[in-house]
Amino acid sequence: MFDKTRLIGATALTVALLGGTAASAQTAGTVAFLMPDQASTRYEEHDFPGFQAEMENLCPDCTVIYQNANADVALQQQQFNSAITQGAKVIVLDPVDSSAAASLVQLAQSQGVKIIAYDRPIPDVPADYYVSFDNEAIGQAIAESLVAHLEETGVPKDVGGVLQINGSPTDAAAGLIRDGIDAGLDNSGYTTLAEYDTPDWAPPKAQEWTSGQITRFGDEIVGVVAANDGTAGGAIAAFKAAGVDPVPPVTGNDATNAALQLIIAGDQYNTISKPSEIVAAAAAQVAVQLLNGETPEAETTLYDTPSQLFVPVVVTRENIKEEIFDTGIASAEDICTGRYAEGCAELGIE
């Protein structure tokens, strides 16, 4: 297991931070955990297991409902209605469409059901709480990391530029990441050649768009700021299919196993370490407090919603061993397979 205390740092995940009484809660109830899509493997592999484990720890008599909408707004609404019908008193919602989710929040609150916005905010109607990593800080961090790398490697600023691959246009969190990327690129001196909002965060869409930009700009592309590891993987696949060698530095976000392997191989430049289990555990603590009729404390407010935002960590080949493997977020057994074994050995990952 990874060391949560070390990873969270200044925003330490403690019961005291969220009000101090969740760990002693005995109230039983039904809580729903509704996730948005299957384009990323994180929800089944990390978010839900982390949420379920913390719920079992804090409220063993509680019932947990888990559903994934597979990027379907109508399906998520059905799942939401079903959760209420099954007696859910708290719903943790990561919306497919942040705007469409406003009506879900209103419906739930009219029936006394509490809503925890998770990962993606719901800007139009305040939820009861919001738990996430700081998405704007993520975008700015990956962009600034790329800019620093380009400067350190002597890439000129007056020739070519970067591609910007954003997330889904229906995801408010993607908008925050985009804003952060913009801030990280502003005044960098590097031109943004073209920008794309990726429908449903789908890697094939990012790959298709990047292929077109390679045809359009060729070797003028000096780097790619991709908003997550899936879109980064799509971009990298496009460069490889076009025979581009080496692949320009590409950013990412989520520290998926595939991205960690690409970083080790030198195909992806960076990602963001944000173990989903941390945010999921925080959401479980808030859920139990809301079940008990308590008011969780908040360190900030976003979209008029009390919020807990955790600090992201940029991971590159230089610190991947320390941040990912030494902390137990990932294991060499899972990552250092096949063609990645040589890279792991170079980095002392074993």
C-alpha positions in Angstrom: 0.0 0.0 0.0 1.2 3.5 -0.7 2.0 6.0 2.1 -1.0 8.4 2.2 0.5 10.7 4.7 3.6 11.4 2.6 1.7 11.9 -0.6 -0.9 14.3 0.7 1.6 16.5 2.4 0.2 19.9 3.5 -3.3 18.8 2.9 -3.1 15.7 5.1 -6.1 13.4 4.9 -7.2 13.2 8.5 -10.5 12.8 10.1 -9.8 15.9 12.1 -9.5 18.0 8.9 -13.0 16.9 7.9 -14.6 17.4 11.2 -13.1 14.8 13.6 -16.0 12.4 14.1 -16.3 10.3 11.0 -14.2 7.5 12.3 -16.5 6.9 15.3 -19.7 7.0 13.2 -22.1 4.1 13.7 -25.0 5.3 11.6 -25.9 2.9 8.8 -27.3 4.1 5.5 -27.0 3.8 1.7 -24.4 5.7 -0.2 -24.0 5.7 -4.0 -20.7 6.2 -5.9 -21.5 7.1 -9.5 -18.6 7.5 -11.9 -18.6 8.9 -15.4 -16.8 6.7 -17.9 -14.7 3.7 -18.8 -12.2 5.5 -21.1 -9.9 5.6 -18.1 -9.3 2.5 -16.0 -8.9 4.5 -12.8 -12.5 4.2 -11.6 -12.6 0.4 -11.4 -8.9 0.0 -10.4 -8.5 2.8 -7.9 -11.4 5.2 -7.2 -14.1 2.7 -6.3 -11.8 0.2 -4.4 -10.5 3.2 -2.4 -14.0 4.5 -1.6 -15.3 1.0 -0.7 -12.4 0.3 1.6 -12.8 3.5 3.5 -16.6 3.0 3.8 -16.1 -0.5 5.2 -13.7 1.0 7.7 -15.9 3.9 8.8 -19.4 2.4 8.4 -19.3 -1.3 8.0 -23.1 -1.5 8.1 -23.6 1.0 5.3 -24.6 -0.2 1.8 -22.6 1.1 -1.1 -24.0 1.3 -4.6 -21.5 1.6 -7.5 -22.3 2.4 -11.1 -20.3 3.7 -14.1 -22.2 5.6 -16.8 -19.7 4.8 -19.6 -19.9 8.4 -20.9 -23.7 8.3 -21.4 -25.5 11.2 -19.8 -28.9 9.5 -20.0 -27.5 6.3 -18.5 -26.0 8.3 -15.6 -29.4 10.0 -15.0 -31.0 6.5 -14.8 -28.4 5.3 -12.4 -28.9 8.4 -10.3 -32.6 8.0 -10.1 -32.1 4.3 -9.3 -29.8 5.2 -6.4 -32.4 7.4 -4.9 -35.1 4.8 -5.4 -32.8 2.3 -3.5 -32.7 4.7 -0.6 -29.3 6.4 -1.1 -29.0 9.3 1.4 -25.7 10.5 0.0 -24.6 10.3 -3.6 -21.0 10.8 -4.7 -21.3 12.0 -8.3 -18.5 12.3 -10.9 -20.7 13.7 -13.7 -20.5 12.8 -17.4 -21.8 16.3 -18.2 -21.1 18.9 -15.6 -23.9 21.2 -16.8 -26.5 18.4 -17.1 -25.6 17.4 -13.5 -27.2 20.6 -12.1 -30.7 19.1 -12.5 -29.6 15.9 -10.7 -28.3 18.0 -7.7 -31.6 19.9 -7.6 -33.6 16.7 -7.7 -31.6 15.0 -4.9 -31.6 18.0 -2.6 -35.3 18.4 -3.0 -35.6 14.9 -1.5 -33.1 15.5 1.3 -30.3 13.5 -0.5 -26.8 15.0 -0.1 -24.5 15.3 -3.1 -20.7 15.1 -3.0 -19.3 16.3 -6.3 -16.3 14.2 -7.1 -13.3 15.0 -9.3 -15.4 17.0 -11.7 -17.2 20.1 -10.2 -20.8 21.0 -10.9 -20.6 24.8 -11.5 -24.3 25.7 -12.0 -25.8 24.4 -8.7 -23.8 24.1 -5.4 -23.4 20.6 -4.3 -23.1 19.8 -0.5 -19.4 19.2 -0.9 -16.7 18.9 -3.5 -13.7 16.6 -3.3 -10.9 16.6 -5.9 -7.3 17.2 -6.7 -6.7 20.9 -7.7 -7.5 20.6 -11.5 -6.3 24.1 -12.4 -3.1 23.5 -10.6 -2.7 20.2 -12.5 -2.9 21.9 -15.8 -0.5 24.6 -14.9 2.0 22.2 -13.4 2.2 19.9 -16.5 2.5 22.9 -18.8 5.2 24.6 -16.8 7.0 21.3 -16.5 7.0 21.0 -20.3 8.1 24.6 -20.8 11.0 24.1 -18.4 12.1 21.0 -20.2 12.0 22.7 -23.6 14.1 25.5 -22.3 16.6 23.2 -20.6 17.0 21.2 -23.8 17.5 24.4 -25.8 14.4 24.2 -28.0 14.1 27.6 -29.7 11.0 29.7 -29.1 10.9 31.4 -32.5 10.5 28.2 -34.5 7.4 25.9 -34.3 5.3 25.5 -31.2 3.2 23.1 -29.1 -0.1 21.3 -29.5 -2.7 21.5 -26.7 -5.0 18.5 -26.2 -7.7 19.3 -23.7 -10.3 17.0 -22.1 -14.0 16.7 -22.7 -15.9 19.9 -23.4 -18.7 18.6 -21.2 -16.4 18.2 -18.2 -16.0 21.2 -15.9 -12.8 19.7 -14.5 -11.4 19.6 -18.1 -12.1 23.3 -18.3 -10.1 24.0 -15.1 -7.2 21.9 -16.4 -7.4 23.8 -19.7 -7.3 27.1 -17.8 -4.2 25.9 -15.9 -2.5 24.8 -19.1 -3.2 28.3 -20.6 -1.7 29.9 -17.5 1.4 27.6 -17.8 1.9 28.4 -21.5 1.1 32.1 -21.3 4.3 34.2 -21.5 6.4 31.1 -22.1 7.4 32.2 -25.5 6.3 29.0 -27.1 3.4 29.3 -29.6 0.3 27.1 -29.3 0.0 25.8 -32.9 -3.4 24.2 -32.4 -5.8 23.2 -29.6 -8.4 20.4 -29.3 -11.2 19.5 -26.9 -11.4 15.7 -26.8 -14.9 14.3 -26.8 -15.4 12.1 -23.8 -11.6 12.1 -23.2 -11.5 9.4 -25.8 -7.8 8.4 -26.7 -8.7 7.4 -30.3 -10.2 10.9 -30.9 -6.9 12.5 -29.5 -4.9 10.2 -31.8 -7.0 11.0 -34.8 -6.6 14.8 -34.2 -2.9 14.6 -33.5 -2.4 12.7 -36.8 -4.0 15.5 -38.6 -1.7 18.1 -36.9 1.4 16.0 -37.7 0.4 16.2 -41.4 -0.3 19.9 -41.0 2.8 21.0 -39.0 5.3 18.2 -39.2 8.5 18.9 -37.3 7.3 22.3 -36.2 5.7 20.5 -33.3 8.2 20.7 -30.4 5.9 19.4 -27.6 2.3 18.4 -26.7 0.4 19.4 -23.6 -2.1 16.6 -23.2 -4.6 16.9 -20.3 -4.5 13.3 -19.2 -2.7 10.1 -19.8 -5.3 8.7 -22.2 -5.1 11.6 -24.6 -1.3 11.6 -24.2 -1.2 7.9 -25.2 -3.3 8.8 -28.2 -0.9 11.6 -29.2 2.1 9.4 -28.8 0.5 6.6 -30.9 -0.1 9.1 -33.6 3.6 10.2 -33.7 4.8 6.6 -33.7 2.4 5.7 -36.5 3.8 8.7 -38.5 7.3 7.5 -38.0 8.3 10.5 -35.9 11.5 9.6 -33.9 12.0 10.8 -31.3 8.5 11.6 -30.2 8.3 15.3 -29.0 7.8 15.6 -25.2 4.2 14.9 -24.3 2.6 15.7 -20.9 -0.1 13.6 -19.1 -2.1 13.4 -15.9 -3.3 10.5 -13.7 -0.2 8.3 -13.5 -1.9 5.3 -15.1 0.2 2.1 -15.4 0.4 2.6 -19.2 1.7 6.2 -18.7 4.3 5.1 -16.2 5.6 2.6 -18.7 5.7 5.2 -21.4 7.7 7.6 -19.1 10.1 4.8 -18.3 10.5 4.1 -22.0 11.1 7.8 -22.7 8.0 8.2 -24.9 6.0 10.4 -22.5 7.6 13.3 -20.6 5.5 13.7 -17.5 2.3 12.8 -15.7 0.6 13.8 -12.5 0.6 11.6 -9.4 -2.7 11.8 -7.8 -3.6 8.4 -6.3 -7.4 8.3 -6.6 -7.6 6.3 -3.4 -6.8 9.5 -1.5 -9.7 11.5 -2.9 -12.0 8.5 -2.7 -11.2 8.0 1.0 -11.8 11.7 1.6 -15.2 11.4 -0.2 -16.1 8.4 2.0 -15.3 10.4 5.2 -17.5 13.2 4.0 -20.3 10.8 3.1 -20.3 9.3 6.5 -20.4 12.7 8.2 -23.3 13.7 6.0 -25.1 10.5 6.9 -24.7 11.5 10.5 -26.2 14.9 9.9 -22.8 16.6 10.5 -21.3 19.5 8.5 -17.9 18.6 7.1 -15.3 21.3 7.4 -13.8 22.7 4.2 -10.5 24.3 3.4 -11.8 26.3 0.5 -14.9 27.0 -1.7 -15.3 26.4 -5.4 -18.4 27.2 -7.3 -20.1 28.2 -4.0 -19.4 24.6 -2.8 -17.4 23.7 0.3 -14.3 22.0 -1.1 -11.3 19.9 -0.3 -8.6 20.1 -3.1 -5.5 18.0 -2.9 -2.1 19.1 -4.2 -0.8 17.2 -7.3 2.8 16.1 -7.9 4.4 16.2 -11.3 6.2 13.0 -12.2 9.0 12.7 -14.8 11.6 10.1 -15.5 13.8 11.9 -13.0 11.6 11.4 -10.0 9.4 8.4 -11.0 11.2 6.0 -8.7 10.9 8.2 -5.6 7.3 9.4 -6.2 5.7 6.2 -7.6 7.7 3.1 -6.7 9.3 4.0 -3.4 5.9 5.2 -2.1 4.2 2.0 -3.2 1.8 3.6 -5.7 2.9 1.1 -8.3 5.1 -1.9 -8.2 8.0 -3.0 -10.4 6.2 -6.3 -10.8 3.3 -4.7 -12.5 5.1 -2.0 -14.5 8.6 -3.3 -15.4 7.5 -6.0 -17.8 8.6 -6.9 -21.3 10.3 -4.0 -23.1 10.1 -1.8 -20.0 12.4 -3.9 -17.9 15.5 -2.3 -19.4 14.3 1.2 -18.6 13.4 0.2 -15.0 16.8 -1.2 -14.5 18.4 2.0 -15.8 16.4 3.9 -13.2 17.0 1.5 -10.3 13.4 0.4 -10.1 13.2 -3.1 -8.8 
